[in-house]
Amino acid sequence: MRAYIAPNGLGLGHVSRCIPFAETLRDMGDEILFSSYSDGLTYLQKTAFNHVAAPPIAHRVQKDGTVDFRLTTARPGPFGSVLITLNQLGFELRTMREFKPDVVVSDSRATPIVAAKMLDVPRITILNQFQVVIPRRRRFLRLAKLADAGVLTIVGKIWSLSDKILIPDFPPPFTVSWNQKIPPGYSSKIRLIGPILTTYPSQLPSKEELRRELGFDDRPLIFAPISGPMLEKAYFEGILQQALKEFPRDYQILMTLGNPKFKKNVIKKGDFSVYHWVKNRFEFLKACDLVICRGGHGSITQAIAYGKPMIIVPTPNHSEQAANSKRAEALGVAKIVDQKELDSLTLLKATEEILGRSHYRDRTSVITAQLKDSNAVAEVVEEARRIGRANR
């Protein structure tokens, strides 16, 4: 079987969660071709998978990482956006005609689904949320409401072209992407499969063993894996490093910048270490006591799957991250810190509150128990092979 896998290339979350099921398909003798761009393409270049560079898209951000909705809509503008979309669609059509896939798996990308539909190739979409929500600021409130209505209709129609829509999230009432707003008639195609993990907690040694192997003692361990597109997270990396440097020696801190181009340490100051990249991030996730992260769906669901409470600093003006973060806080597994208020004292206060109360750990444990018998990787593989082999 030939599988064409097309993850969103903004940040590493989409492409990294496609790797586990791609590896399983490859081990079963299937041929894999990836299509991505930007950060996703950089990640793929470090793997052994065949891949092609799709035309890039991006949203505009300000210097502090804030998503700039006005600038994103103004540049390249409606006409330019249509040209970019048609360019991507043309690329996907040409590549698929050449590769001749039996199944297309898109992770949060619309043009591969449209291209596969046009070529009559079976299609699976992996999504965090069914609806794209436009940021609602006062100056653009009317525009946002109109855009929401239009976007929901257009994007919903595109996702509905899929034969199956798989959402890597927890079952109700613990679903993180609660704002799905799935139109009637589409729900039969949609299934919640749980987080897609490269490594499951049960596959690793105990927390105590890992801490010894990784060189940590019994003091609280804070893990800060920074995710997102490079421009969006650059400012956040700087202010978070400054805040964590001032933490007392009562804590051990490991921060990763999510940049696979580099491997060596950036900073090693006492009990505070910063790495560009770590391959064994799930070992650190299991070994830690607290996670500090952005509000990305993958970061939040992975932390919950490993039973770790969080301090979440959502990217400003990023509607999906804002919704994810509020939901995690409502579930009792996280505390939100606004980026504008991020400093050492604010972060330390939030850390002491979470680690000082068992409520946060208890709530994560309750949700983690929902994953006992689930295997999202196996579900994606099974669905891809089922519809792909039927097409041969």
C-alpha positions as CSV (number, residue, x, y, z in Angstrom):
1,M,0.0,0.0,0.0
2,R,1.1,3.6,-0.7
3,A,0.3,6.2,1.9
4,Y,0.6,10.0,1.2
5,I,0.9,11.8,4.5
6,A,0.4,15.6,4.5
7,P,0.9,17.4,7.9
8,N,0.5,21.1,8.5
9,G,4.0,22.6,8.5
10,L,3.5,25.4,11.1
11,G,5.4,24.2,14.2
12,L,6.4,20.6,14.8
13,G,3.2,19.3,16.5
14,H,1.4,18.1,13.4
15,V,4.4,16.4,11.7
16,S,5.7,14.8,14.9
17,R,2.4,13.1,15.6
18,C,2.3,11.7,12.1
19,I,5.7,10.0,12.5
20,P,4.5,7.1,14.9
21,F,1.8,5.8,12.5
22,A,4.0,6.4,9.5
23,E,6.7,4.3,11.1
24,T,4.2,1.5,11.8
25,L,2.9,1.5,8.2
26,R,6.5,1.4,6.9
27,D,7.3,-1.5,9.2
28,M,4.3,-3.3,7.7
29,G,5.8,-2.9,4.3
30,D,3.9,0.1,3.1
31,E,5.5,2.9,1.0
32,I,5.3,6.4,2.6
33,L,5.6,9.8,1.1
34,F,5.3,13.0,3.2
35,S,4.3,16.4,1.9
36,S,4.9,19.4,4.2
37,Y,6.5,22.9,4.4
38,S,8.3,25.3,6.8
39,D,9.0,23.8,10.3
40,G,7.4,20.5,9.3
41,L,9.7,20.1,6.3
42,T,12.8,20.9,8.5
43,Y,11.7,18.1,10.9
44,L,11.2,15.6,8.0
45,Q,14.7,16.3,6.7
46,K,16.0,14.8,9.9
47,T,14.1,11.5,9.3
48,A,14.6,8.7,6.8
49,F,11.2,9.2,5.2
50,N,10.8,10.3,1.6
51,H,9.3,13.8,1.5
52,V,8.4,16.6,-0.8
53,A,8.4,20.4,-0.1
54,A,4.9,21.8,-0.5
55,P,4.4,25.6,-1.1
56,P,4.4,27.3,2.3
57,I,1.7,29.2,4.0
58,A,1.9,31.1,7.3
59,H,0.0,33.6,9.5
60,R,1.6,36.9,10.4
61,V,2.9,37.6,13.9
62,Q,4.1,40.6,15.8
63,K,7.5,40.8,17.5
64,D,6.1,39.3,20.7
65,G,4.7,36.3,18.9
66,T,1.1,37.7,18.9
67,V,-0.9,36.4,15.9
68,D,-1.7,39.4,13.8
69,F,-5.2,38.7,12.3
70,R,-5.4,42.1,10.5
71,L,-2.0,41.8,8.8
72,T,-2.6,38.1,8.0
73,T,-5.8,39.1,6.1
74,A,-4.3,42.1,4.5
75,R,-1.2,40.4,3.2
76,P,-1.3,38.7,0.8
77,G,-5.0,39.7,0.7
78,P,-8.0,37.8,-0.7
79,F,-6.6,37.6,-4.3
80,G,-3.1,36.6,-3.1
81,S,-4.6,34.0,-0.7
82,V,-6.5,32.4,-3.6
83,L,-3.3,32.2,-5.7
84,I,-1.4,30.6,-2.8
85,T,-4.2,28.0,-2.2
86,L,-4.4,27.2,-6.0
87,N,-0.6,26.8,-6.0
88,Q,-0.7,24.4,-3.1
89,L,-3.6,22.5,-4.7
90,G,-1.8,22.2,-8.0
91,F,1.3,20.9,-6.3
92,E,-0.6,18.3,-4.4
93,L,-2.4,17.1,-7.6
94,R,0.9,16.8,-9.5
95,T,2.6,14.9,-6.7
96,M,-0.3,12.6,-6.0
97,R,-0.6,11.7,-9.7
98,E,3.1,10.8,-9.8
99,F,3.1,8.9,-6.5
100,K,-0.3,7.2,-7.0
101,P,-1.3,6.8,-3.3
102,D,-3.8,4.3,-2.1
103,V,-4.7,6.5,0.8
104,V,-4.1,10.2,1.7
105,V,-3.8,11.2,5.4
106,S,-3.9,14.9,6.0
107,D,-3.1,16.5,9.4
108,S,-5.0,19.8,9.4
109,R,-4.4,20.6,5.8
110,A,-7.2,21.3,3.3
111,T,-5.6,21.2,-0.1
112,P,-4.4,17.5,0.1
113,I,-8.0,16.5,0.9
114,V,-9.4,18.5,-2.0
115,A,-6.7,17.0,-4.3
116,A,-7.4,13.5,-3.2
117,K,-11.1,14.0,-3.7
118,M,-10.5,15.2,-7.2
119,L,-8.3,12.2,-7.9
120,D,-10.8,9.8,-6.2
121,V,-8.2,8.7,-3.6
122,P,-9.5,7.6,-0.1
123,R,-8.9,10.3,2.5
124,I,-8.4,10.6,6.2
125,T,-8.2,13.9,8.1
126,I,-6.6,14.3,11.5
127,L,-7.9,17.5,13.2
128,N,-7.6,19.2,16.6
129,Q,-10.9,21.0,16.1
130,F,-13.5,21.1,13.4
131,Q,-14.0,24.8,13.4
132,V,-11.4,27.6,12.9
133,V,-12.3,30.5,15.2
134,I,-11.3,34.0,14.3
135,P,-9.9,36.1,17.2
136,R,-12.6,38.4,18.6
137,R,-11.1,41.8,19.3
138,R,-13.4,44.8,19.6
139,R,-12.0,46.5,16.5
140,F,-12.7,43.4,14.4
141,L,-15.7,41.9,16.2
142,R,-18.1,42.2,13.3
143,L,-15.5,41.0,10.9
144,A,-14.7,38.0,13.2
145,K,-18.3,37.0,13.5
146,L,-18.8,37.2,9.7
147,A,-15.6,35.3,9.1
148,D,-16.5,32.6,11.6
149,A,-19.8,32.0,9.8
150,G,-18.1,31.8,6.4
151,V,-15.1,29.9,7.6
152,L,-17.2,27.3,9.4
153,T,-19.2,26.6,6.2
154,I,-16.2,26.5,3.8
155,V,-13.8,24.6,6.1
156,G,-16.5,22.2,7.3
157,K,-17.3,21.4,3.7
158,I,-13.7,20.6,3.0
159,W,-13.2,18.4,6.0
160,S,-16.4,16.6,5.1
161,L,-14.8,15.5,1.9
162,S,-12.8,13.1,4.0
163,D,-13.8,9.5,4.3
164,K,-12.9,9.6,8.0
165,I,-12.0,12.4,10.5
166,L,-9.9,11.4,13.5
167,I,-9.6,13.8,16.4
168,P,-6.6,12.9,18.7
169,D,-8.4,14.0,21.9
170,F,-9.9,12.5,25.1
171,P,-13.5,11.3,25.2
172,P,-16.2,13.5,26.8
173,P,-16.4,15.0,29.3
174,F,-12.6,15.4,29.2
175,T,-12.2,16.5,25.6
176,V,-9.8,19.4,25.3
177,S,-11.0,20.8,22.0
178,W,-14.5,21.3,23.3
179,N,-15.4,23.9,20.7
180,Q,-16.0,21.5,17.8
181,K,-19.3,22.8,16.6
182,I,-19.8,19.9,14.2
183,P,-22.7,20.4,11.8
184,P,-25.4,17.8,11.7
185,G,-24.6,15.1,9.1
186,Y,-20.8,15.1,9.6
187,S,-20.7,13.4,13.0
188,S,-20.8,9.9,11.5
189,K,-17.4,10.5,10.0
190,I,-15.8,11.7,13.2
191,R,-14.1,9.7,15.9
192,L,-12.2,10.7,19.0
193,I,-9.1,8.4,19.3
194,G,-7.1,9.9,22.1
195,P,-3.7,11.6,21.9
196,I,-1.3,10.3,19.3
197,L,1.9,9.5,21.2
198,T,5.3,8.4,20.0
199,T,5.9,6.7,23.3
200,Y,3.2,5.7,25.9
201,P,3.9,6.0,29.6
202,S,3.7,2.3,30.1
203,Q,6.5,1.8,27.6
204,L,9.0,3.7,29.8
205,P,10.7,2.9,33.2
206,S,9.2,4.3,36.3
207,K,9.4,8.0,37.1
208,E,12.0,7.3,39.9
209,E,14.2,5.2,37.5
210,L,14.1,7.8,34.8
211,R,15.1,10.6,37.2
212,R,18.1,8.6,38.3
213,E,19.0,7.8,34.6
214,L,18.6,11.4,33.5
215,G,20.7,12.7,36.4
216,F,17.9,14.4,38.5
217,D,17.5,14.2,42.3
218,D,14.3,14.4,44.4
219,R,13.7,18.1,44.1
220,P,10.7,19.1,41.9
221,L,11.5,18.9,38.2
222,I,10.0,21.4,35.8
223,F,9.9,20.6,32.1
224,A,9.4,23.4,29.6
225,P,9.1,22.1,26.0
226,I,8.6,25.1,23.8
227,S,6.5,24.5,20.7
228,G,5.1,26.4,17.8
229,P,6.4,28.1,14.6
230,M,9.9,29.7,15.0
231,L,8.8,33.3,14.6
232,E,5.9,32.8,16.9
233,K,7.9,31.4,19.8
234,A,11.2,33.4,19.6
235,Y,10.1,36.2,22.0
236,F,8.5,33.7,24.4
237,E,11.7,31.7,24.6
238,G,13.6,34.8,25.8
239,I,11.2,36.0,28.5
240,L,10.6,32.4,29.8
241,Q,14.4,31.8,30.1
242,Q,14.8,35.0,32.0
243,A,12.0,34.1,34.4
244,L,13.3,30.5,35.0
245,K,16.9,31.6,35.5
246,E,15.7,33.5,38.7
247,F,14.0,30.5,40.2
248,P,15.4,29.3,43.6
249,R,17.6,26.2,43.9
250,D,14.6,24.3,45.2
251,Y,13.8,23.4,41.6
252,Q,15.4,21.6,38.8
253,I,14.5,23.0,35.3
254,L,14.9,21.7,31.8
255,M,13.8,23.8,28.9
256,T,13.8,22.6,25.2
257,L,13.5,25.0,22.3
258,G,12.1,22.5,19.7
259,N,14.8,23.2,17.1
260,P,15.9,20.0,15.5
261,K,18.7,21.8,13.6
262,F,20.8,21.9,16.8
263,K,21.7,19.3,19.4
264,K,24.0,20.8,22.0
265,N,23.2,22.7,25.2
266,V,22.5,26.4,24.9
267,I,22.7,27.2,28.6
268,K,23.7,25.2,31.7
269,K,23.4,27.4,34.8
270,G,23.2,25.4,38.0
271,D,20.0,23.4,38.0
272,F,18.7,25.2,34.9
273,S,19.4,23.7,31.5
274,V,18.3,24.7,28.0
275,Y,18.6,22.5,25.0
276,H,17.8,23.2,21.3
277,W,16.5,19.7,20.9
278,V,16.1,16.4,22.8
279,K,15.1,13.1,21.2
280,N,13.9,11.5,24.4
281,R,11.3,14.2,25.4
282,F,8.8,11.7,26.6
283,E,11.4,10.4,29.2
284,F,11.6,14.0,30.5
285,L,7.8,14.3,30.4
286,K,7.4,11.2,32.6
287,A,10.2,12.2,34.9
288,C,9.0,15.7,35.6
289,D,6.5,17.1,38.2
290,L,5.2,20.1,36.2
291,V,5.1,21.2,32.6
292,I,5.3,24.8,31.4
293,C,4.1,25.1,27.8
294,R,2.2,27.0,25.1
295,G,-1.5,26.2,24.6
296,G,-1.1,23.9,21.6
297,H,-3.4,20.9,21.5
298,G,-0.5,18.4,21.3
299,S,1.4,19.9,24.2
300,I,-1.7,19.9,26.5
301,T,-3.0,16.4,25.6
302,Q,0.5,14.9,25.9
303,A,1.0,16.3,29.4
304,I,-2.4,15.1,30.5
305,A,-1.7,11.6,29.0
306,Y,1.4,11.5,31.2
307,G,-0.5,12.7,34.2
308,K,1.4,16.1,34.5
309,P,-0.2,19.4,35.6
310,M,0.7,22.4,33.6
311,I,1.3,26.1,33.6
312,I,0.1,27.3,30.2
313,V,1.1,30.5,28.5
314,P,-1.0,30.7,25.3
315,T,0.3,32.6,22.3
316,P,-1.4,36.0,22.4
317,N,-4.4,36.4,20.0
318,H,-4.2,32.6,19.0
319,S,-7.9,31.6,19.3
320,E,-7.3,27.8,19.3
321,Q,-4.6,28.0,22.0
322,A,-6.8,30.4,24.1
323,A,-9.7,27.9,23.9
324,N,-7.4,24.9,24.7
325,S,-5.9,26.7,27.7
326,K,-9.2,27.7,29.2
327,R,-10.5,24.2,28.8
328,A,-7.5,22.7,30.5
329,E,-7.9,25.1,33.3
330,A,-11.6,24.3,33.6
331,L,-10.7,20.6,33.7
332,G,-8.5,21.3,36.8
333,V,-5.2,20.2,35.2
334,A,-3.6,23.6,34.5
335,K,-3.2,27.2,35.4
336,I,-3.0,30.0,32.8
337,V,-0.4,32.7,32.9
338,D,-0.9,35.6,30.5
339,Q,2.3,36.3,28.5
340,K,2.1,40.0,29.4
341,E,2.3,39.1,33.1
342,L,5.0,36.5,32.7
343,D,7.9,37.1,35.1
344,S,9.8,35.1,37.7
345,L,7.5,36.0,40.6
346,T,4.3,35.3,38.7
347,L,5.6,32.0,37.4
348,L,7.0,30.9,40.8
349,K,3.6,31.7,42.5
350,A,1.8,29.5,39.9
351,T,4.4,26.7,40.4
352,E,4.0,26.7,44.1
353,E,0.2,26.6,43.8
354,I,0.2,23.6,41.5
355,L,2.8,21.6,43.2
356,G,1.4,22.5,46.7
357,R,-2.0,21.2,46.0
358,S,-2.9,17.6,45.2
359,H,-6.0,18.7,43.2
360,Y,-4.1,19.2,40.0
361,R,-2.3,15.8,40.1
362,D,-5.6,14.1,41.1
363,R,-7.4,15.6,38.1
364,T,-4.8,14.6,35.6
365,S,-4.8,11.1,37.0
366,V,-8.5,10.8,36.5
367,I,-8.2,11.8,32.8
368,T,-5.1,9.7,32.2
369,A,-7.1,6.6,33.3
370,Q,-9.3,7.1,30.3
371,L,-6.4,6.1,28.1
372,K,-5.8,2.8,29.7
373,D,-7.0,0.7,26.8
374,S,-6.6,3.2,23.9
375,N,-4.0,3.3,21.2
376,A,-4.4,6.2,18.8
377,V,-1.5,5.1,16.6
378,A,-3.1,1.7,16.0
379,E,-6.4,3.3,15.2
380,V,-4.9,5.6,12.5
381,V,-3.0,2.6,11.0
382,E,-6.1,0.4,11.0
383,E,-8.2,3.0,9.4
384,A,-5.6,3.9,6.8
385,R,-5.0,0.3,5.8
386,R,-8.8,-0.5,5.7
387,I,-9.7,2.2,3.3
388,G,-6.4,2.1,1.4
389,R,-6.4,-1.6,0.7
390,A,-10.1,-1.4,-0.4
391,N,-9.0,1.1,-3.0
392,R,-6.3,-1.3,-4.6
